[in-house]
Amino acid sequence: FSKEFGFRVAGLDYSPAGCGLAREVLKSAGVEGDIICADLFTPPERLEGGFDAVVSFGVVEHFDDTAACVKAMAAFIKPGGVLVTSVPNLTGWIGVLQKLVNRPVYDIHRVILPEGLREAHEAAGLEVLECGYFVSTDFGVNNLTGIRTGTPSWLLKRILLSLLARVSRTVWLLEETIGELPAGRPFSPYIFCAARRRPG
């Protein structure tokens, strides 16, 4: 966002270790930014209403009350500002695959449909600009985090995921020739919502 759009960036994480990693990412990218170690639900008052855009990738699906999480993020936006939220699409084949190859990772997520993500943003008092599936396919999002390596099961799952990641890359090459394929429930890896805090 800093390099492509010229944004001044800041990040929020409740974990000191996460904040440290975020600072390392900024440093390695040569980007200046503030990383604040605080809880999303009880942030420093100076942050509330201070941002033109807030972006969240893979956060709200870890909370039982999606609307409360979106509302907490919306508190950071200035009037007229935008909140972009992305969650994994666990209802399509990518979700089925994650459930099969690594059930614990699947289980730490709430399944959210586009309608539910839209409703959460509307419940937070935001005007939804666009909401739906994002990217035609990406099996590379599936992972084996936490599974003991070196076992026959792990090896087979790793081979399967590697083959499917190649399928995704092939689709992307095809899209460069014929144009983007439609994003939809069966194969899209993500669901997103872009919403705006009403001015005034």
GIDA-V881940 format. One record per pair of residues at least 24 apart in sequence whose C-alpha atoms are under 10 Angstrom apart, sorted by the first residue. I is the first residue (numbers start at 1). J is the second residue. If there is no record, write none. Layout:
BEGIN
i->I j->J
i->I j->J
END
This chain:
BEGIN
i->1 j->31
i->1 j->55
i->2 j->26
i->2 j->29
i->2 j->30
i->2 j->31
i->2 j->32
i->2 j->33
i->3 j->29
i->3 j->30
i->3 j->31
i->7 j->33
i->7 j->52
i->7 j->53
i->8 j->32
i->8 j->33
i->8 j->34
i->8 j->51
i->9 j->33
i->9 j->34
i->9 j->35
i->9 j->51
i->9 j->53
i->9 j->54
i->10 j->34
i->10 j->35
i->10 j->36
i->10 j->51
i->10 j->54
i->11 j->35
i->11 j->36
i->11 j->37
i->11 j->38
i->11 j->54
i->11 j->55
i->12 j->36
i->12 j->37
i->12 j->38
i->12 j->39
i->12 j->40
i->12 j->43
i->12 j->47
i->13 j->37
i->13 j->38
i->13 j->39
i->13 j->40
i->14 j->38
i->14 j->39
i->14 j->40
i->14 j->41
i->14 j->43
i->15 j->39
i->39 j->72
i->40 j->69
i->40 j->72
i->40 j->73
i->40 j->75
i->40 j->76
i->41 j->68
i->41 j->69
i->41 j->71
i->41 j->72
i->41 j->73
i->41 j->75
i->42 j->72
i->43 j->72
i->43 j->73
i->43 j->75
i->43 j->76
i->45 j->75
i->45 j->76
i->46 j->76
i->47 j->75
i->47 j->76
i->47 j->77
i->48 j->72
i->48 j->73
i->48 j->74
i->48 j->75
i->48 j->76
i->48 j->77
i->48 j->78
i->49 j->74
i->49 j->75
i->49 j->76
i->49 j->77
i->49 j->78
i->49 j->79
i->49 j->81
i->49 j->197
i->50 j->75
i->50 j->76
i->50 j->77
i->50 j->78
i->50 j->79
i->50 j->81
i->51 j->75
i->51 j->76
i->51 j->77
i->51 j->78
i->51 j->79
i->51 j->80
i->51 j->81
i->51 j->82
i->51 j->83
i->52 j->76
i->52 j->77
i->52 j->78
i->52 j->79
i->52 j->80
i->52 j->81
i->52 j->82
i->52 j->83
i->52 j->196
i->52 j->197
i->53 j->77
i->53 j->78
i->53 j->80
i->53 j->81
i->53 j->82
i->53 j->83
i->53 j->84
i->53 j->195
i->53 j->196
i->53 j->197
i->54 j->78
i->54 j->81
i->54 j->82
i->54 j->83
i->54 j->84
i->54 j->85
i->54 j->194
i->55 j->82
i->55 j->83
i->55 j->84
i->55 j->85
i->55 j->86
i->55 j->194
i->56 j->83
i->56 j->84
i->56 j->85
i->56 j->86
i->56 j->87
i->56 j->192
i->56 j->193
i->57 j->84
i->57 j->85
i->57 j->86
i->57 j->87
i->57 j->88
i->57 j->190
i->57 j->192
i->58 j->85
i->58 j->86
i->58 j->87
i->58 j->88
i->58 j->109
i->58 j->190
i->59 j->85
i->59 j->86
i->59 j->87
i->59 j->88
i->59 j->109
i->60 j->85
i->60 j->86
i->60 j->87
i->60 j->109
i->60 j->110
i->60 j->112
i->60 j->117
i->60 j->120
i->61 j->86
i->61 j->87
i->61 j->88
i->61 j->108
i->61 j->109
i->61 j->110
i->61 j->111
i->61 j->112
i->61 j->117
i->62 j->87
i->62 j->107
i->62 j->108
i->62 j->109
i->62 j->110
i->62 j->111
i->63 j->108
i->63 j->109
i->63 j->110
i->64 j->109
i->64 j->110
i->65 j->110
i->65 j->120
i->66 j->110
i->66 j->112
i->66 j->116
i->66 j->117
i->66 j->119
i->66 j->120
i->66 j->121
i->66 j->123
i->66 j->124
i->67 j->116
i->67 j->117
i->67 j->118
i->67 j->119
i->67 j->120
i->67 j->121
i->67 j->122
i->67 j->123
i->67 j->124
i->68 j->120
i->68 j->121
i->68 j->123
i->68 j->124
i->69 j->120
i->69 j->121
i->69 j->124
i->70 j->117
i->70 j->120
i->70 j->121
i->70 j->122
i->70 j->123
i->70 j->124
i->70 j->125
i->70 j->126
i->71 j->120
i->71 j->121
i->71 j->122
i->71 j->123
i->71 j->124
i->71 j->125
i->71 j->126
i->72 j->124
i->73 j->121
i->73 j->124
i->74 j->121
i->74 j->124
i->74 j->125
i->74 j->126
i->74 j->195
i->74 j->196
i->74 j->197
i->75 j->124
i->75 j->197
i->77 j->196
i->77 j->197
i->78 j->196
i->78 j->197
i->78 j->198
i->78 j->199
i->78 j->200
i->79 j->196
i->79 j->197
i->79 j->198
i->79 j->199
i->79 j->200
i->80 j->126
i->80 j->127
i->80 j->195
i->80 j->196
i->80 j->197
i->80 j->198
i->80 j->199
i->80 j->200
i->81 j->126
i->81 j->195
i->81 j->196
i->81 j->197
i->81 j->198
i->81 j->199
i->82 j->126
i->82 j->127
i->82 j->128
i->82 j->129
i->82 j->194
i->82 j->195
i->82 j->196
i->82 j->197
i->82 j->198
i->83 j->121
i->83 j->126
i->83 j->127
i->83 j->128
i->83 j->129
i->83 j->193
i->83 j->194
i->83 j->195
i->83 j->196
i->83 j->197
i->84 j->121
i->84 j->128
i->84 j->129
i->84 j->130
i->84 j->131
i->84 j->192
i->84 j->193
i->84 j->194
i->84 j->195
i->84 j->196
i->85 j->117
i->85 j->118
i->85 j->121
i->85 j->131
i->85 j->191
i->85 j->192
i->85 j->193
i->85 j->194
i->85 j->195
i->86 j->117
i->86 j->131
i->86 j->132
i->86 j->133
i->86 j->134
i->86 j->190
i->86 j->191
i->86 j->192
i->86 j->193
i->86 j->194
i->87 j->111
i->87 j->112
i->87 j->113
i->87 j->114
i->87 j->117
i->87 j->133
i->87 j->134
i->87 j->189
i->87 j->190
i->87 j->191
i->87 j->192
i->87 j->193
i->88 j->112
i->88 j->113
i->88 j->133
i->88 j->134
i->88 j->141
i->88 j->188
i->88 j->189
i->88 j->190
i->88 j->191
i->88 j->192
i->89 j->113
i->89 j->114
i->89 j->133
i->89 j->134
i->89 j->184
i->89 j->185
i->89 j->186
i->89 j->187
i->89 j->188
i->89 j->189
i->89 j->190
i->89 j->191
i->89 j->192
i->90 j->185
i->90 j->186
i->90 j->187
i->90 j->188
i->90 j->189
i->90 j->190
i->90 j->191
i->91 j->185
i->91 j->186
i->91 j->187
i->91 j->188
i->91 j->189
i->92 j->184
i->92 j->185
i->92 j->186
i->92 j->187
i->92 j->188
i->92 j->189
i->92 j->190
i->93 j->137
i->93 j->139
i->93 j->185
i->93 j->186
i->93 j->187
i->93 j->188
i->93 j->189
i->94 j->137
i->94 j->138
i->94 j->139
i->94 j->140
i->94 j->141
i->94 j->142
i->94 j->185
i->94 j->186
i->94 j->187
i->94 j->188
i->94 j->189
i->94 j->190
i->95 j->139
i->95 j->141
i->95 j->142
i->95 j->186
i->95 j->187
i->95 j->188
i->95 j->189
i->96 j->186
i->97 j->139
i->97 j->142
i->97 j->143
i->97 j->157
i->97 j->160
i->97 j->161
i->98 j->139
i->98 j->141
i->98 j->142
i->98 j->143
i->98 j->144
i->98 j->161
i->99 j->142
i->100 j->157
i->101 j->142
i->101 j->143
i->101 j->144
i->101 j->147
i->101 j->153
i->101 j->154
i->101 j->156
i->101 j->157
i->101 j->158
i->101 j->160
i->101 j->161
i->102 j->142
i->102 j->143
i->102 j->144
i->102 j->145
i->102 j->146
i->102 j->147
i->102 j->154
i->102 j->157
i->103 j->144
i->103 j->147
i->104 j->144
i->104 j->145
i->104 j->146
i->104 j->147
i->105 j->142
i->105 j->143
i->105 j->144
i->105 j->145
i->105 j->146
i->105 j->147
i->106 j->142
i->106 j->143
i->112 j->191
i->113 j->185
i->113 j->191
i->113 j->192
i->114 j->185
i->114 j->190
i->114 j->191
i->114 j->192
i->114 j->193
i->115 j->191
i->115 j->193
i->117 j->191
i->117 j->192
i->117 j->193
i->117 j->194
i->118 j->192
i->118 j->193
i->118 j->194
i->118 j->195
i->120 j->193
i->121 j->193
i->121 j->194
i->121 j->195
i->121 j->196
i->121 j->197
i->122 j->195
i->122 j->196
i->124 j->197
i->125 j->195
i->125 j->196
i->125 j->197
i->125 j->198
i->126 j->194
i->126 j->195
i->126 j->196
i->126 j->197
i->126 j->198
i->127 j->194
i->127 j->195
i->127 j->196
i->127 j->197
i->127 j->198
i->128 j->193
i->128 j->194
i->128 j->195
i->128 j->196
i->128 j->197
i->129 j->193
i->129 j->194
i->129 j->195
i->129 j->196
i->130 j->192
i->130 j->193
i->130 j->194
i->130 j->195
i->130 j->196
i->131 j->191
i->131 j->192
i->131 j->193
i->131 j->194
i->131 j->195
i->132 j->183
i->132 j->184
i->132 j->185
i->132 j->188
i->132 j->190
i->132 j->191
i->132 j->192
i->132 j->193
i->132 j->194
i->133 j->182
i->133 j->183
i->133 j->184
i->133 j->185
i->133 j->186
i->133 j->187
i->133 j->188
i->133 j->189
i->133 j->190
i->133 j->191
i->133 j->192
i->133 j->193
i->134 j->182
i->134 j->183
i->134 j->184
i->134 j->185
i->134 j->187
i->134 j->188
i->134 j->189
i->134 j->190
i->134 j->191
i->134 j->192
i->134 j->193
i->135 j->172
i->135 j->180
i->135 j->181
i->135 j->182
i->135 j->183
i->135 j->184
i->135 j->187
i->135 j->188
i->135 j->189
i->135 j->190
i->135 j->191
i->136 j->168
i->136 j->171
i->136 j->172
i->136 j->175
i->136 j->180
i->136 j->181
i->136 j->182
i->136 j->183
i->136 j->184
i->136 j->185
i->136 j->186
i->136 j->187
i->136 j->188
i->136 j->189
i->136 j->190
i->137 j->165
i->137 j->167
i->137 j->168
i->137 j->169
i->137 j->171
i->137 j->172
i->137 j->181
i->137 j->182
i->137 j->183
i->137 j->184
i->137 j->185
i->137 j->186
i->137 j->187
i->137 j->188
i->137 j->189
i->137 j->190
i->138 j->164
i->138 j->165
i->138 j->166
i->138 j->167
i->138 j->168
i->138 j->169
i->138 j->171
i->138 j->172
i->138 j->187
i->138 j->188
i->138 j->189
i->138 j->190
i->139 j->163
i->139 j->164
i->139 j->165
i->139 j->166
i->139 j->167
i->139 j->168
i->139 j->169
i->139 j->187
i->139 j->188
i->139 j->189
i->140 j->164
i->140 j->165
i->140 j->166
i->140 j->167
i->140 j->168
i->140 j->169
i->140 j->189
i->141 j->165
i->141 j->189
i->141 j->190
i->142 j->189
END
